[in-house]
Amino acid sequence: MKREQKEAILDQVTRTSVQFLLQEPFYGHFFSGMLREVNEEGPTLGVRLASDEQVKLVINPDYWQNELKDAGHRYGIIKHEMLHVLLKHIVIAHQFPFKRLFNIAADIVVNQYIDRSQLPGEPILLEDFAYLKLQAHQDVGYYYQKLLAEVEQRMDAKDEQNMSPRGKRNRPGKGKPADSSLLDQMLKEGHPELDRHRYWDEFERLSAPERQLLEQAINSALRRSMNRVKDKGQGAVPSGLEAYLERFALAAAPQFDWRRILRLFASNSSKTRLANTIRRPSKRYGTTPGIQVKHKQKVLVVLDTSASMKEDELHAFFNELYHLWRQGGELLVAECDSKIQRTYPYKGILPQVIKGRGGTAFDEPIRFANMTYRPDAIFYFTDGFGPAPEVASRQPILWIITREGIRPEEEAWENLPGRKVRLADS
């Protein structure tokens, strides 16, 4: 597909985004932060994993131009995919072993928040399963368990029929309602609406720390959308989602955008090296095997383990370090209170015991970096309470200050050389 055609489709998606801002501002603000891509690889339109544990909307151009000609249908399908993200179906899918049943349950949930006229084709709706007497506006776990119970009940009935001639008669509670054939068909043959879930296995393959990063990104988008709706006086949150968003607002405290700051700082401090590749000859260097330029990050991670540091914050910080390590960074951890207690290379595993819990002094890790380790950068995770460092660092330092640590208006903040960010900032 030509570049001009892709840009035209993305312009149409942007116009749909504007419609969200006008009609349902909460969804409009949420969608404004979502990546978008026109790609012929997928069958229809759906969400998939982008780099850096982000979510992107992937649009098949043929589907968009031929099947979604109606502006209302475009609005409804994008809203459908948004709801799967903000309700975190892509994050929790790994918890449900019967994947096709989970996909059906997830569509039952999200389609209750969309006008039927905005859903093209034959969407999966709550009323399709009227014989099960399902309650409206429940979470995906509720519908999954109800559908699973129905499937298990039929399997029990089938076993009884195979065991005894008398069992061939439909016993009370073991019968198969005529309108249950749709569930049978979905489980055996699938459903065209579920094609949009084909990328969800990418989310299921994430490790626990990666999944946590993804959930934090969704949480940040939810907070941003709720705050913008409130600040601009654009009305309440969407009808039907009030209880879910209220629970989220109570549970979610402001989070520091670890990923963006740490990566920007680390990438600006990285060194490059030449590496061989067996994929193809190098066009630039004319060698076989080819040569690639690779970035290598060597970072000293200093953890202030003084008594004033909170354990849950240390754990959160280690979860964020996982992502840098996974990208190939060389991370050496130094646990330090008034002196360095121990050092060890970070290998993607959270330490079970943190050494230290004494006073705070910043000079020894900086001296260690200058004279011994010689990293590209230093990440210093601390509350900032302590005497100003007297040793000048030869490397750039990023001071990550805890939620209850020093503040920008205090003199101690100015006494720390280098860039400083607070955990409470978002």
Secondary structure in CASP SS format (residue, H / E / C, confidence):
PFRMAT SS
TARGET T0000
AUTHOR 0000-0000-0000
METHOD secondary structure of the structure
MODEL  1
M C 1.00
K C 1.00
R H 1.00
E H 1.00
Q H 1.00
K H 1.00
E H 1.00
A H 1.00
I H 1.00
L H 1.00
D H 1.00
Q H 1.00
V H 1.00
T H 1.00
R H 1.00
T H 1.00
S H 1.00
V H 1.00
Q H 1.00
F H 1.00
L H 1.00
L H 1.00
Q H 1.00
E C 1.00
P H 1.00
F H 1.00
Y H 1.00
G H 1.00
H H 1.00
F H 1.00
F H 1.00
S H 1.00
G C 1.00
M C 1.00
L E 1.00
R E 1.00
E E 1.00
V E 1.00
N C 1.00
E C 1.00
E C 1.00
G C 1.00
P C 1.00
T C 1.00
L E 1.00
G E 1.00
V E 1.00
R E 1.00
L E 1.00
A E 1.00
S H 1.00
D H 1.00
E H 1.00
Q E 1.00
V E 1.00
K E 1.00
L E 1.00
V E 1.00
I E 1.00
N C 1.00
P H 1.00
D H 1.00
Y H 1.00
W H 1.00
Q H 1.00
N H 1.00
E H 1.00
L C 1.00
K C 1.00
D C 1.00
A H 1.00
G H 1.00
H H 1.00
R H 1.00
Y H 1.00
G H 1.00
I H 1.00
I H 1.00
K H 1.00
H H 1.00
E H 1.00
M H 1.00
L H 1.00
H H 1.00
V H 1.00
L H 1.00
L C 1.00
K C 1.00
H H 1.00
I H 1.00
V H 1.00
I H 1.00
A H 1.00
H H 1.00
Q H 1.00
F C 1.00
P C 1.00
F C 1.00
K H 1.00
R H 1.00
L H 1.00
F H 1.00
N H 1.00
I H 1.00
A H 1.00
A H 1.00
D H 1.00
I H 1.00
V H 1.00
V H 1.00
N H 1.00
Q C 1.00
Y C 1.00
I C 1.00
D C 1.00
R H 1.00
S H 1.00
Q H 1.00
L C 1.00
P C 1.00
G C 1.00
E C 1.00
P C 1.00
I C 1.00
L C 1.00
L H 1.00
E H 1.00
D H 1.00
F H 1.00
A H 1.00
Y H 1.00
L H 1.00
K C 1.00
L C 1.00
Q C 1.00
A C 1.00
H C 1.00
Q C 1.00
D C 1.00
V H 1.00
G H 1.00
Y H 1.00
Y H 1.00
Y H 1.00
Q H 1.00
K H 1.00
L H 1.00
L H 1.00
A H 1.00
E H 1.00
V H 1.00
E H 1.00
Q H 1.00
R H 1.00
M H 1.00
D H 1.00
A H 1.00
K H 1.00
D H 1.00
E H 1.00
Q H 1.00
N H 1.00
M H 1.00
S C 1.00
P H 1.00
R H 1.00
G H 1.00
K H 1.00
R C 1.00
N C 1.00
R C 1.00
P C 1.00
G C 1.00
K C 1.00
G C 1.00
K C 1.00
P C 1.00
A H 1.00
D H 1.00
S H 1.00
S H 1.00
L H 1.00
L H 1.00
D H 1.00
Q H 1.00
M H 1.00
L H 1.00
K H 1.00
E H 1.00
G C 1.00
H C 1.00
P H 1.00
E H 1.00
L H 1.00
D H 1.00
R H 1.00
H H 1.00
R C 1.00
Y C 1.00
W H 1.00
D H 1.00
E H 1.00
F H 1.00
E H 1.00
R C 1.00
L C 1.00
S C 1.00
A H 1.00
P H 1.00
E H 1.00
R H 1.00
Q H 1.00
L H 1.00
L H 1.00
E H 1.00
Q H 1.00
A H 1.00
I H 1.00
N H 1.00
S H 1.00
A H 1.00
L H 1.00
R H 1.00
R H 1.00
S H 1.00
M H 1.00
N H 1.00
R H 1.00
V H 1.00
K H 1.00
D H 1.00
K C 1.00
G C 1.00
Q C 1.00
G C 1.00
A C 1.00
V C 1.00
P C 1.00
S C 1.00
G C 1.00
L C 1.00
E H 1.00
A H 1.00
Y H 1.00
L H 1.00
E H 1.00
R H 1.00
F H 1.00
A H 1.00
L H 1.00
A H 1.00
A C 1.00
A C 1.00
P C 1.00
Q C 1.00
F C 1.00
D C 1.00
W H 1.00
R H 1.00
R H 1.00
I H 1.00
L H 1.00
R H 1.00
L H 1.00
F H 1.00
A H 1.00
S H 1.00
N H 1.00
S C 1.00
S C 1.00
K E 1.00
T E 1.00
R E 1.00
L E 1.00
A E 1.00
N E 1.00
T E 1.00
I C 1.00
R C 1.00
R C 1.00
P C 1.00
S C 1.00
K C 1.00
R C 1.00
Y C 1.00
G C 1.00
T C 1.00
T C 1.00
P C 1.00
G E 1.00
I E 1.00
Q E 1.00
V E 1.00
K E 1.00
H E 1.00
K E 1.00
Q C 1.00
K E 1.00
V E 1.00
L E 1.00
V E 1.00
V E 1.00
L E 1.00
D E 1.00
T C 1.00
S C 1.00
A C 1.00
S C 1.00
M C 1.00
K C 1.00
E H 1.00
D H 1.00
E H 1.00
L H 1.00
H H 1.00
A H 1.00
F H 1.00
F H 1.00
N H 1.00
E H 1.00
L H 1.00
Y H 1.00
H H 1.00
L H 1.00
W H 1.00
R H 1.00
Q C 1.00
G C 1.00
G C 1.00
E E 1.00
L E 1.00
L E 1.00
V E 1.00
A E 1.00
E E 1.00
C E 1.00
D C 1.00
S C 1.00
K C 1.00
I E 1.00
Q E 1.00
R E 1.00
T E 1.00
Y E 1.00
P E 1.00
Y C 1.00
K C 1.00
G C 1.00
I C 1.00
L C 1.00
P C 1.00
Q C 1.00
V C 1.00
I C 1.00
K C 1.00
G C 1.00
R C 1.00
G C 1.00
G C 1.00
T C 1.00
A C 1.00
F C 1.00
D H 1.00
E H 1.00
P H 1.00
I H 1.00
R H 1.00
F H 1.00
A H 1.00
N H 1.00
M H 1.00
T H 1.00
Y H 1.00
R C 1.00
P C 1.00
D C 1.00
A E 1.00
I E 1.00
F E 1.00
Y E 1.00
F E 1.00
T E 1.00
D C 1.00
G C 1.00
F C 1.00
G C 1.00
P C 1.00
A C 1.00
P C 1.00
E C 1.00
V C 1.00
A C 1.00
S C 1.00
R C 1.00
Q C 1.00
P C 1.00
I E 1.00
L E 1.00
W E 1.00
I E 1.00
I E 1.00
T C 1.00
R C 1.00
E C 1.00
G C 1.00
I C 1.00
R C 1.00
P C 1.00
E C 1.00
E C 1.00
E H 1.00
A H 1.00
W H 1.00
E H 1.00
N C 1.00
L C 1.00
P C 1.00
G C 1.00
R E 1.00
K E 1.00
V E 1.00
R E 1.00
L C 1.00
A C 1.00
D C 1.00
S C 1.00
END
